[in-house]
Amino acid sequence: MMITCTECGKEYSDQAKACVHCGAPNTTKSGGCFKAVLGMVAMVVVFAIIVIALRAYTVDPQEVIDSEAIKECRKTENDELLSIGARRLARDACDLMEKQYNEKYGHAP
């Protein structure tokens, strides 16, 4: 299909990148496939960023409960009103809870 150059007014093919007579760029040529692929890549990147952000801010309720239980256990371990034996027993229980927490969640509470 032939188009008319906006600069010189002569006709040239719509497939040409520029007017063959004066060199003015073809403003009707859109870049088609490249722009579509670039748009799709941009959409995938934005979607991936949203998914990563949502996963970073999502909190597992069971993990919070387990972490709080360990904190309460550590308070018992440090309770000076308990006997040494009771505090040692609490420390062992807290250490076990913390070890299981580390194994389950991959980090310290």
Jmol script that loads the backbone (N, CA, C; Angstrom):
load data "model"
ATOM      1  N   MET A   1       0.847  -1.175   0.000  1.00  0.00           N
ATOM      2  CA  MET A   1       0.000   0.000   0.000  1.00  0.00           C
ATOM      3  C   MET A   1       0.894   1.240   0.000  1.00  0.00           C
ATOM      4  N   MET A   2       0.480   2.201  -0.737  1.00  0.00           N
ATOM      5  CA  MET A   2       1.244   3.440  -0.856  1.00  0.00           C
ATOM      6  C   MET A   2       0.681   4.479   0.108  1.00  0.00           C
ATOM      7  N   ILE A   3       1.610   5.258   0.698  1.00  0.00           N
ATOM      8  CA  ILE A   3       1.203   6.349   1.584  1.00  0.00           C
ATOM      9  C   ILE A   3       1.839   7.637   1.090  1.00  0.00           C
ATOM     10  N   THR A   4       1.290   8.745   1.535  1.00  0.00           N
ATOM     11  CA  THR A   4       1.808  10.049   1.128  1.00  0.00           C
ATOM     12  C   THR A   4       2.711  10.597   2.218  1.00  0.00           C
ATOM     13  N   CYS A   5       3.888  11.046   1.831  1.00  0.00           N
ATOM     14  CA  CYS A   5       4.854  11.607   2.780  1.00  0.00           C
ATOM     15  C   CYS A   5       4.320  12.912   3.340  1.00  0.00           C
ATOM     16  N   THR A   6       4.431  13.075   4.650  1.00  0.00           N
ATOM     17  CA  THR A   6       3.954  14.309   5.302  1.00  0.00           C
ATOM     18  C   THR A   6       4.906  15.484   5.068  1.00  0.00           C
ATOM     19  N   GLU A   7       6.134  15.189   4.622  1.00  0.00           N
ATOM     20  CA  GLU A   7       7.123  16.243   4.402  1.00  0.00           C
ATOM     21  C   GLU A   7       7.120  16.749   2.949  1.00  0.00           C
ATOM     22  N   CYS A   8       7.275  15.804   2.013  1.00  0.00           N
ATOM     23  CA  CYS A   8       7.409  16.221   0.614  1.00  0.00           C
ATOM     24  C   CYS A   8       6.150  16.003  -0.206  1.00  0.00           C
ATOM     25  N   GLY A   9       5.178  15.221   0.296  1.00  0.00           N
ATOM     26  CA  GLY A   9       3.915  15.011  -0.397  1.00  0.00           C
ATOM     27  C   GLY A   9       3.951  13.924  -1.457  1.00  0.00           C
ATOM     28  N   LYS A  10       5.085  13.278  -1.645  1.00  0.00           N
ATOM     29  CA  LYS A  10       5.177  12.215  -2.646  1.00  0.00           C
ATOM     30  C   LYS A  10       4.780  10.885  -2.023  1.00  0.00           C
ATOM     31  N   GLU A  11       4.385   9.940  -2.884  1.00  0.00           N
ATOM     32  CA  GLU A  11       3.967   8.631  -2.409  1.00  0.00           C
ATOM     33  C   GLU A  11       5.144   7.665  -2.324  1.00  0.00           C
ATOM     34  N   TYR A  12       5.072   6.789  -1.307  1.00  0.00           N
ATOM     35  CA  TYR A  12       6.061   5.714  -1.147  1.00  0.00           C
ATOM     36  C   TYR A  12       5.402   4.568  -0.388  1.00  0.00           C
ATOM     37  N   SER A  13       6.061   3.403  -0.339  1.00  0.00           N
ATOM     38  CA  SER A  13       5.492   2.215   0.281  1.00  0.00           C
ATOM     39  C   SER A  13       5.358   2.401   1.800  1.00  0.00           C
ATOM     40  N   ASP A  14       4.269   1.871   2.340  1.00  0.00           N
ATOM     41  CA  ASP A  14       4.075   1.942   3.793  1.00  0.00           C
ATOM     42  C   ASP A  14       5.011   0.993   4.537  1.00  0.00           C
ATOM     43  N   GLN A  15       5.707   0.102   3.824  1.00  0.00           N
ATOM     44  CA  GLN A  15       6.661  -0.821   4.426  1.00  0.00           C
ATOM     45  C   GLN A  15       8.040  -0.186   4.625  1.00  0.00           C
ATOM     46  N   ALA A  16       8.281   0.944   3.965  1.00  0.00           N
ATOM     47  CA  ALA A  16       9.579   1.614   4.077  1.00  0.00           C
ATOM     48  C   ALA A  16       9.696   2.315   5.423  1.00  0.00           C
ATOM     49  N   LYS A  17      10.926   2.349   5.953  1.00  0.00           N
ATOM     50  CA  LYS A  17      11.150   3.016   7.235  1.00  0.00           C
ATOM     51  C   LYS A  17      11.124   4.534   7.099  1.00  0.00           C
ATOM     52  N   ALA A  18      11.427   5.006   5.893  1.00  0.00           N
ATOM     53  CA  ALA A  18      11.457   6.451   5.649  1.00  0.00           C
ATOM     54  C   ALA A  18      11.061   6.716   4.196  1.00  0.00           C
ATOM     55  N   CYS A  19      10.708   7.924   3.930  1.00  0.00           N
ATOM     56  CA  CYS A  19      10.355   8.342   2.570  1.00  0.00           C
ATOM     57  C   CYS A  19      11.578   8.168   1.674  1.00  0.00           C
ATOM     58  N   VAL A  20      11.391   7.501   0.524  1.00  0.00           N
ATOM     59  CA  VAL A  20      12.510   7.269  -0.393  1.00  0.00           C
ATOM     60  C   VAL A  20      12.900   8.538  -1.142  1.00  0.00           C
ATOM     61  N   HIS A  21      12.075   9.556  -1.116  1.00  0.00           N
ATOM     62  CA  HIS A  21      12.341  10.794  -1.839  1.00  0.00           C
ATOM     63  C   HIS A  21      13.073  11.830  -0.980  1.00  0.00           C
ATOM     64  N   CYS A  22      12.597  12.015   0.284  1.00  0.00           N
ATOM     65  CA  CYS A  22      13.205  13.056   1.128  1.00  0.00           C
ATOM     66  C   CYS A  22      13.851  12.522   2.407  1.00  0.00           C
ATOM     67  N   GLY A  23      13.580  11.264   2.776  1.00  0.00           N
ATOM     68  CA  GLY A  23      14.189  10.666   3.973  1.00  0.00           C
ATOM     69  C   GLY A  23      13.417  10.883   5.260  1.00  0.00           C
ATOM     70  N   ALA A  24      12.238  11.503   5.182  1.00  0.00           N
ATOM     71  CA  ALA A  24      11.424  11.723   6.385  1.00  0.00           C
ATOM     72  C   ALA A  24      10.986  10.364   6.947  1.00  0.00           C
ATOM     73  N   PRO A  25      11.015  10.197   8.270  1.00  0.00           N
ATOM     74  CA  PRO A  25      10.641   8.906   8.854  1.00  0.00           C
ATOM     75  C   PRO A  25       9.180   8.569   8.605  1.00  0.00           C
ATOM     76  N   ASN A  26       8.912   7.273   8.438  1.00  0.00           N
ATOM     77  CA  ASN A  26       7.550   6.782   8.243  1.00  0.00           C
ATOM     78  C   ASN A  26       6.858   6.757   9.597  1.00  0.00           C
ATOM     79  N   THR A  27       5.935   7.654   9.808  1.00  0.00           N
ATOM     80  CA  THR A  27       5.239   7.751  11.096  1.00  0.00           C
ATOM     81  C   THR A  27       4.098   6.767  11.198  1.00  0.00           C
ATOM     82  N   THR A  28       3.721   6.125  10.091  1.00  0.00           N
ATOM     83  CA  THR A  28       2.629   5.143  10.137  1.00  0.00           C
ATOM     84  C   THR A  28       3.143   3.763  10.485  1.00  0.00           C
ATOM     85  N   LYS A  29       4.434   3.527  10.394  1.00  0.00           N
ATOM     86  CA  LYS A  29       5.015   2.215  10.716  1.00  0.00           C
ATOM     87  C   LYS A  29       5.100   2.123  12.227  1.00  0.00           C
ATOM     88  N   SER A  30       4.455   1.106  12.825  1.00  0.00           N
ATOM     89  CA  SER A  30       4.301   1.054  14.277  1.00  0.00           C
ATOM     90  C   SER A  30       5.346   0.227  14.999  1.00  0.00           C
ATOM     91  N   GLY A  31       6.035  -0.659  14.357  1.00  0.00           N
ATOM     92  CA  GLY A  31       6.973  -1.527  15.057  1.00  0.00           C
ATOM     93  C   GLY A  31       6.294  -2.799  15.521  1.00  0.00           C
ATOM     94  N   GLY A  32       5.014  -2.897  15.383  1.00  0.00           N
ATOM     95  CA  GLY A  32       4.150  -4.034  15.610  1.00  0.00           C
ATOM     96  C   GLY A  32       4.589  -5.072  16.615  1.00  0.00           C
ATOM     97  N   CYS A  33       5.202  -6.115  16.137  1.00  0.00           N
ATOM     98  CA  CYS A  33       5.514  -7.291  16.941  1.00  0.00           C
ATOM     99  C   CYS A  33       6.460  -6.960  18.096  1.00  0.00           C
ATOM    100  N   PHE A  34       7.463  -6.139  17.850  1.00  0.00           N
ATOM    101  CA  PHE A  34       8.419  -5.776  18.892  1.00  0.00           C
ATOM    102  C   PHE A  34       7.725  -5.085  20.054  1.00  0.00           C
ATOM    103  N   LYS A  35       6.837  -4.161  19.743  1.00  0.00           N
ATOM    104  CA  LYS A  35       6.118  -3.451  20.810  1.00  0.00           C
ATOM    105  C   LYS A  35       5.207  -4.390  21.591  1.00  0.00           C
ATOM    106  N   ALA A  36       4.584  -5.333  20.900  1.00  0.00           N
ATOM    107  CA  ALA A  36       3.710  -6.290  21.581  1.00  0.00           C
ATOM    108  C   ALA A  36       4.521  -7.181  22.524  1.00  0.00           C
ATOM    109  N   VAL A  37       5.663  -7.666  22.058  1.00  0.00           N
ATOM    110  CA  VAL A  37       6.519  -8.511  22.891  1.00  0.00           C
ATOM    111  C   VAL A  37       7.045  -7.711  24.076  1.00  0.00           C
ATOM    112  N   LEU A  38       7.474  -6.504  23.827  1.00  0.00           N
ATOM    113  CA  LEU A  38       7.974  -5.646  24.896  1.00  0.00           C
ATOM    114  C   LEU A  38       6.885  -5.376  25.937  1.00  0.00           C
ATOM    115  N   GLY A  39       5.661  -5.167  25.478  1.00  0.00           N
ATOM    116  CA  GLY A  39       4.542  -4.952  26.399  1.00  0.00           C
ATOM    117  C   GLY A  39       4.262  -6.182  27.244  1.00  0.00           C
ATOM    118  N   MET A  40       4.317  -7.357  26.626  1.00  0.00           N
ATOM    119  CA  MET A  40       4.084  -8.605  27.363  1.00  0.00           C
ATOM    120  C   MET A  40       5.174  -8.835  28.404  1.00  0.00           C
ATOM    121  N   VAL A  41       6.426  -8.577  28.037  1.00  0.00           N
ATOM    122  CA  VAL A  41       7.536  -8.736  28.983  1.00  0.00           C
ATOM    123  C   VAL A  41       7.346  -7.789  30.164  1.00  0.00           C
ATOM    124  N   ALA A  42       6.956  -6.565  29.886  1.00  0.00           N
ATOM    125  CA  ALA A  42       6.730  -5.588  30.961  1.00  0.00           C
ATOM    126  C   ALA A  42       5.611  -6.057  31.889  1.00  0.00           C
ATOM    127  N   MET A  43       4.547  -6.618  31.321  1.00  0.00           N
ATOM    128  CA  MET A  43       3.442  -7.098  32.149  1.00  0.00           C
ATOM    129  C   MET A  43       3.878  -8.266  33.029  1.00  0.00           C
ATOM    130  N   VAL A  44       4.682  -9.169  32.498  1.00  0.00           N
ATOM    131  CA  VAL A  44       5.167 -10.309  33.277  1.00  0.00           C
ATOM    132  C   VAL A  44       6.049  -9.826  34.424  1.00  0.00           C
ATOM    133  N   VAL A  45       6.922  -8.859  34.150  1.00  0.00           N
ATOM    134  CA  VAL A  45       7.809  -8.328  35.184  1.00  0.00           C
ATOM    135  C   VAL A  45       6.993  -7.669  36.294  1.00  0.00           C
ATOM    136  N   VAL A  46       6.010  -6.868  35.929  1.00  0.00           N
ATOM    137  CA  VAL A  46       5.169  -6.205  36.930  1.00  0.00           C
ATOM    138  C   VAL A  46       4.410  -7.245  37.757  1.00  0.00           C
ATOM    139  N   PHE A  47       3.876  -8.266  37.105  1.00  0.00           N
ATOM    140  CA  PHE A  47       3.166  -9.329  37.818  1.00  0.00           C
ATOM    141  C   PHE A  47       4.096 -10.050  38.793  1.00  0.00           C
ATOM    142  N   ALA A  48       5.319 -10.338  38.356  1.00  0.00           N
ATOM    143  CA  ALA A  48       6.287 -11.020  39.228  1.00  0.00           C
ATOM    144  C   ALA A  48       6.619 -10.155  40.440  1.00  0.00           C
ATOM    145  N   ILE A  49       6.783  -8.874  40.242  1.00  0.00           N
ATOM    146  CA  ILE A  49       7.085  -7.961  41.354  1.00  0.00           C
ATOM    147  C   ILE A  49       5.925  -7.946  42.353  1.00  0.00           C
ATOM    148  N   ILE A  50       4.704  -7.925  41.852  1.00  0.00           N
ATOM    149  CA  ILE A  50       3.536  -7.924  42.739  1.00  0.00           C
ATOM    150  C   ILE A  50       3.473  -9.223  43.547  1.00  0.00           C
ATOM    151  N   VAL A  51       3.704 -10.350  42.888  1.00  0.00           N
ATOM    152  CA  VAL A  51       3.668 -11.644  43.590  1.00  0.00           C
ATOM    153  C   VAL A  51       4.739 -11.708  44.668  1.00  0.00           C
ATOM    154  N   ILE A  52       5.945 -11.267  44.345  1.00  0.00           N
ATOM    155  CA  ILE A  52       7.048 -11.285  45.316  1.00  0.00           C
ATOM    156  C   ILE A  52       6.730 -10.368  46.498  1.00  0.00           C
ATOM    157  N   ALA A  53       6.194  -9.197  46.215  1.00  0.00           N
ATOM    158  CA  ALA A  53       5.852  -8.262  47.288  1.00  0.00           C
ATOM    159  C   ALA A  53       4.766  -8.840  48.196  1.00  0.00           C
ATOM    160  N   LEU A  54       3.765  -9.461  47.612  1.00  0.00           N
ATOM    161  CA  LEU A  54       2.705 -10.048  48.426  1.00  0.00           C
ATOM    162  C   LEU A  54       3.218 -11.190  49.291  1.00  0.00           C
ATOM    163  N   ARG A  55       4.109 -12.002  48.749  1.00  0.00           N
ATOM    164  CA  ARG A  55       4.669 -13.101  49.537  1.00  0.00           C
ATOM    165  C   ARG A  55       5.526 -12.575  50.677  1.00  0.00           C
ATOM    166  N   ALA A  56       6.215 -11.447  50.454  1.00  0.00           N
ATOM    167  CA  ALA A  56       7.084 -10.886  51.489  1.00  0.00           C
ATOM    168  C   ALA A  56       6.264 -10.343  52.659  1.00  0.00           C
ATOM    169  N   TYR A  57       5.050  -9.862  52.374  1.00  0.00           N
ATOM    170  CA  TYR A  57       4.234  -9.264  53.419  1.00  0.00           C
ATOM    171  C   TYR A  57       3.173 -10.202  53.975  1.00  0.00           C
ATOM    172  N   THR A  58       3.122 -11.430  53.489  1.00  0.00           N
ATOM    173  CA  THR A  58       2.169 -12.406  53.998  1.00  0.00           C
ATOM    174  C   THR A  58       2.777 -13.110  55.202  1.00  0.00           C
ATOM    175  N   VAL A  59       2.048 -13.115  56.312  1.00  0.00           N
ATOM    176  CA  VAL A  59       2.546 -13.706  57.551  1.00  0.00           C
ATOM    177  C   VAL A  59       1.769 -14.979  57.829  1.00  0.00           C
ATOM    178  N   ASP A  60       2.498 -16.050  58.124  1.00  0.00           N
ATOM    179  CA  ASP A  60       1.883 -17.323  58.487  1.00  0.00           C
ATOM    180  C   ASP A  60       1.418 -17.220  59.944  1.00  0.00           C
ATOM    181  N   PRO A  61       0.118 -17.331  60.210  1.00  0.00           N
ATOM    182  CA  PRO A  61      -0.376 -17.187  61.581  1.00  0.00           C
ATOM    183  C   PRO A  61       0.223 -18.219  62.538  1.00  0.00           C
ATOM    184  N   GLN A  62       0.448 -19.437  62.059  1.00  0.00           N
ATOM    185  CA  GLN A  62       1.029 -20.470  62.918  1.00  0.00           C
ATOM    186  C   GLN A  62       2.457 -20.104  63.303  1.00  0.00           C
ATOM    187  N   GLU A  63       3.191 -19.473  62.386  1.00  0.00           N
ATOM    188  CA  GLU A  63       4.559 -19.051  62.700  1.00  0.00           C
ATOM    189  C   GLU A  63       4.555 -18.001  63.810  1.00  0.00           C
ATOM    190  N   VAL A  64       3.603 -17.091  63.772  1.00  0.00           N
ATOM    191  CA  VAL A  64       3.485 -16.069  64.820  1.00  0.00           C
ATOM    192  C   VAL A  64       3.165 -16.728  66.165  1.00  0.00           C
ATOM    193  N   ILE A  65       2.252 -17.678  66.158  1.00  0.00           N
ATOM    194  CA  ILE A  65       1.878 -18.379  67.393  1.00  0.00           C
ATOM    195  C   ILE A  65       3.083 -19.116  67.971  1.00  0.00           C
ATOM    196  N   ASP A  66       3.825 -19.827  67.102  1.00  0.00           N
ATOM    197  CA  ASP A  66       5.001 -20.568  67.562  1.00  0.00           C
ATOM    198  C   ASP A  66       6.065 -19.632  68.125  1.00  0.00           C
ATOM    199  N   SER A  67       6.256 -18.499  67.484  1.00  0.00           N
ATOM    200  CA  SER A  67       7.250 -17.529  67.950  1.00  0.00           C
ATOM    201  C   SER A  67       6.860 -16.961  69.323  1.00  0.00           C
ATOM    202  N   GLU A  68       5.593 -16.642  69.481  1.00  0.00           N
ATOM    203  CA  GLU A  68       5.114 -16.116  70.766  1.00  0.00           C
ATOM    204  C   GLU A  68       5.231 -17.163  71.869  1.00  0.00           C
ATOM    205  N   ALA A  69       4.990 -18.424  71.541  1.00  0.00           N
ATOM    206  CA  ALA A  69       5.114 -19.489  72.534  1.00  0.00           C
ATOM    207  C   ALA A  69       6.554 -19.606  73.026  1.00  0.00           C
ATOM    208  N   ILE A  70       7.507 -19.445  72.119  1.00  0.00           N
ATOM    209  CA  ILE A  70       8.917 -19.499  72.511  1.00  0.00           C
ATOM    210  C   ILE A  70       9.269 -18.312  73.401  1.00  0.00           C
ATOM    211  N   LYS A  71       8.745 -17.135  73.081  1.00  0.00           N
ATOM    212  CA  LYS A  71       9.006 -15.949  73.915  1.00  0.00           C
ATOM    213  C   LYS A  71       8.465 -16.156  75.334  1.00  0.00           C
ATOM    214  N   GLU A  72       7.258 -16.702  75.418  1.00  0.00           N
ATOM    215  CA  GLU A  72       6.670 -16.959  76.737  1.00  0.00           C
ATOM    216  C   GLU A  72       7.477 -18.023  77.485  1.00  0.00           C
ATOM    217  N   CYS A  73       7.956 -19.014  76.775  1.00  0.00           N
ATOM    218  CA  CYS A  73       8.773 -20.059  77.388  1.00  0.00           C
ATOM    219  C   CYS A  73      10.056 -19.452  77.958  1.00  0.00           C
ATOM    220  N   ARG A  74      10.673 -18.548  77.207  1.00  0.00           N
ATOM    221  CA  ARG A  74      11.915 -17.901  77.671  1.00  0.00           C
ATOM    222  C   ARG A  74      11.650 -17.051  78.919  1.00  0.00           C
ATOM    223  N   LYS A  75      10.464 -16.465  79.022  1.00  0.00           N
ATOM    224  CA  LYS A  75      10.126 -15.706  80.234  1.00  0.00           C
ATOM    225  C   LYS A  75      10.090 -16.650  81.438  1.00  0.00           C
ATOM    226  N   THR A  76       9.520 -17.832  81.257  1.00  0.00           N
ATOM    227  CA  THR A  76       9.456 -18.824  82.330  1.00  0.00           C
ATOM    228  C   THR A  76      10.858 -19.269  82.714  1.00  0.00           C
ATOM    229  N   GLU A  77      11.686 -19.445  81.728  1.00  0.00           N
ATOM    230  CA  GLU A  77      13.070 -19.871  81.961  1.00  0.00           C
ATOM    231  C   GLU A  77      13.817 -18.865  82.846  1.00  0.00           C
ATOM    232  N   ASN A  78      13.477 -17.601  82.722  1.00  0.00           N
ATOM    233  CA  ASN A  78      14.172 -16.549  83.476  1.00  0.00           C
ATOM    234  C   ASN A  78      13.421 -16.120  84.744  1.00  0.00           C
ATOM    235  N   ASP A  79      12.362 -16.822  85.092  1.00  0.00           N
ATOM    236  CA  ASP A  79      11.571 -16.486  86.274  1.00  0.00           C
ATOM    237  C   ASP A  79      12.338 -16.896  87.537  1.00  0.00           C
ATOM    238  N   GLU A  80      12.789 -15.912  88.300  1.00  0.00           N
ATOM    239  CA  GLU A  80      13.609 -16.180  89.481  1.00  0.00           C
ATOM    240  C   GLU A  80      12.807 -16.774  90.642  1.00  0.00           C
ATOM    241  N   LEU A  81      11.493 -16.769  90.549  1.00  0.00           N
ATOM    242  CA  LEU A  81      10.672 -17.356  91.603  1.00  0.00           C
ATOM    243  C   LEU A  81      10.627 -18.887  91.498  1.00  0.00           C
ATOM    244  N   LEU A  82      11.046 -19.412  90.340  1.00  0.00           N
ATOM    245  CA  LEU A  82      11.062 -20.870  90.167  1.00  0.00           C
ATOM    246  C   LEU A  82      12.373 -21.447  90.672  1.00  0.00           C
ATOM    247  N   SER A  83      12.333 -22.706  91.028  1.00  0.00           N
ATOM    248  CA  SER A  83      13.562 -23.374  91.483  1.00  0.00           C
ATOM    249  C   SER A  83      14.509 -23.562  90.299  1.00  0.00           C
ATOM    250  N   ILE A  84      15.779 -23.829  90.618  1.00  0.00           N
ATOM    251  CA  ILE A  84      16.786 -24.049  89.587  1.00  0.00           C
ATOM    252  C   ILE A  84      16.374 -25.216  88.681  1.00  0.00           C
ATOM    253  N   GLY A  85      15.869 -26.275  89.258  1.00  0.00           N
ATOM    254  CA  GLY A  85      15.447 -27.448  88.478  1.00  0.00           C
ATOM    255  C   GLY A  85      14.329 -27.112  87.497  1.00  0.00           C
ATOM    256  N   ALA A  86      13.355 -26.331  87.965  1.00  0.00           N
ATOM    257  CA  ALA A  86      12.241 -25.941  87.105  1.00  0.00           C
ATOM    258  C   ALA A  86      12.722 -25.035  85.969  1.00  0.00           C
ATOM    259  N   ARG A  87      13.658 -24.137  86.292  1.00  0.00           N
ATOM    260  CA  ARG A  87      14.193 -23.235  85.261  1.00  0.00           C
ATOM    261  C   ARG A  87      15.004 -24.005  84.224  1.00  0.00           C
ATOM    262  N   ARG A  88      15.760 -25.020  84.670  1.00  0.00           N
ATOM    263  CA  ARG A  88      16.527 -25.847  83.726  1.00  0.00           C
ATOM    264  C   ARG A  88      15.577 -26.630  82.819  1.00  0.00           C
ATOM    265  N   LEU A  89      14.523 -27.153  83.395  1.00  0.00           N
ATOM    266  CA  LEU A  89      13.526 -27.881  82.616  1.00  0.00           C
ATOM    267  C   LEU A  89      12.878 -26.951  81.576  1.00  0.00           C
ATOM    268  N   ALA A  90      12.565 -25.734  82.004  1.00  0.00           N
ATOM    269  CA  ALA A  90      11.986 -24.750  81.083  1.00  0.00           C
ATOM    270  C   ALA A  90      12.978 -24.418  79.971  1.00  0.00           C
ATOM    271  N   ARG A  91      14.272 -24.248  80.327  1.00  0.00           N
ATOM    272  CA  ARG A  91      15.297 -23.932  79.321  1.00  0.00           C
ATOM    273  C   ARG A  91      15.393 -25.042  78.277  1.00  0.00           C
ATOM    274  N   ASP A  92      15.388 -26.292  78.747  1.00  0.00           N
ATOM    275  CA  ASP A  92      15.458 -27.421  77.816  1.00  0.00           C
ATOM    276  C   ASP A  92      14.238 -27.450  76.892  1.00  0.00           C
ATOM    277  N   ALA A  93      13.083 -27.180  77.457  1.00  0.00           N
ATOM    278  CA  ALA A  93      11.859 -27.158  76.645  1.00  0.00           C
ATOM    279  C   ALA A  93      11.911 -26.021  75.622  1.00  0.00           C
ATOM    280  N   CYS A  94      12.388 -24.861  76.065  1.00  0.00           N
ATOM    281  CA  CYS A  94      12.492 -23.704  75.159  1.00  0.00           C
ATOM    282  C   CYS A  94      13.493 -23.988  74.039  1.00  0.00           C
ATOM    283  N   ASP A  95      14.629 -24.587  74.384  1.00  0.00           N
ATOM    284  CA  ASP A  95      15.636 -24.926  73.377  1.00  0.00           C
ATOM    285  C   ASP A  95      15.059 -25.891  72.342  1.00  0.00           C
ATOM    286  N   LEU A  96      14.301 -26.877  72.804  1.00  0.00           N
ATOM    287  CA  LEU A  96      13.682 -27.832  71.894  1.00  0.00           C
ATOM    288  C   LEU A  96      12.663 -27.130  70.988  1.00  0.00           C
ATOM    289  N   MET A  97      11.836 -26.260  71.570  1.00  0.00           N
ATOM    290  CA  MET A  97      10.851 -25.517  70.772  1.00  0.00           C
ATOM    291  C   MET A  97      11.543 -24.661  69.715  1.00  0.00           C
ATOM    292  N   GLU A  98      12.642 -24.014  70.104  1.00  0.00           N
ATOM    293  CA  GLU A  98      13.371 -23.152  69.175  1.00  0.00           C
ATOM    294  C   GLU A  98      14.018 -23.976  68.056  1.00  0.00           C
ATOM    295  N   LYS A  99      14.547 -25.135  68.391  1.00  0.00           N
ATOM    296  CA  LYS A  99      15.149 -26.017  67.388  1.00  0.00           C
ATOM    297  C   LYS A  99      14.093 -26.453  66.374  1.00  0.00           C
ATOM    298  N   GLN A 100      12.931 -26.845  66.861  1.00  0.00           N
ATOM    299  CA  GLN A 100      11.845 -27.259  65.971  1.00  0.00           C
ATOM    300  C   GLN A 100      11.361 -26.093  65.104  1.00  0.00           C
ATOM    301  N   TYR A 101      11.333 -24.907  65.691  1.00  0.00           N
ATOM    302  CA  TYR A 101      10.941 -23.710  64.944  1.00  0.00           C
ATOM    303  C   TYR A 101      11.936 -23.464  63.811  1.00  0.00           C
ATOM    304  N   ASN A 102      13.241 -23.532  64.126  1.00  0.00           N
ATOM    305  CA  ASN A 102      14.273 -23.318  63.107  1.00  0.00           C
ATOM    306  C   ASN A 102      14.155 -24.329  61.973  1.00  0.00           C
ATOM    307  N   GLU A 103      13.882 -25.588  62.304  1.00  0.00           N
ATOM    308  CA  GLU A 103      13.740 -26.623  61.297  1.00  0.00           C
ATOM    309  C   GLU A 103      12.509 -26.393  60.411  1.00  0.00           C
ATOM    310  N   LYS A 104      11.421 -25.935  61.032  1.00  0.00           N
ATOM    311  CA  LYS A 104      10.176 -25.747  60.303  1.00  0.00           C
ATOM    312  C   LYS A 104      10.187 -24.501  59.427  1.00  0.00           C
ATOM    313  N   TYR A 105      10.708 -23.382  59.964  1.00  0.00           N
ATOM    314  CA  TYR A 105      10.604 -22.104  59.250  1.00  0.00           C
ATOM    315  C   TYR A 105      11.932 -21.627  58.639  1.00  0.00           C
ATOM    316  N   GLY A 106      13.033 -22.270  58.994  1.00  0.00           N
ATOM    317  CA  GLY A 106      14.309 -21.928  58.376  1.00  0.00           C
ATOM    318  C   GLY A 106      14.984 -20.689  58.940  1.00  0.00           C
ATOM    319  N   HIS A 107      14.521 -20.178  60.065  1.00  0.00           N
ATOM    320  CA  HIS A 107      15.149 -19.024  60.716  1.00  0.00           C
ATOM    321  C   HIS A 107      14.793 -19.009  62.197  1.00  0.00           C
ATOM    322  N   ALA A 108      15.523 -18.195  62.941  1.00  0.00           N
ATOM    323  CA  ALA A 108      15.266 -18.091  64.380  1.00  0.00           C
ATOM    324  C   ALA A 108      13.993 -17.280  64.610  1.00  0.00           C
ATOM    325  N   PRO A 109      13.317 -17.552  65.726  1.00  0.00           N
ATOM    326  CA  PRO A 109      12.100 -16.779  66.034  1.00  0.00           C
ATOM    327  C   PRO A 109      12.391 -15.335  66.379  1.00  0.00           C
TER     328      PRO A 109
END
end "model"
wireframe off; spacefill off
backbone 0.3
color backbone group
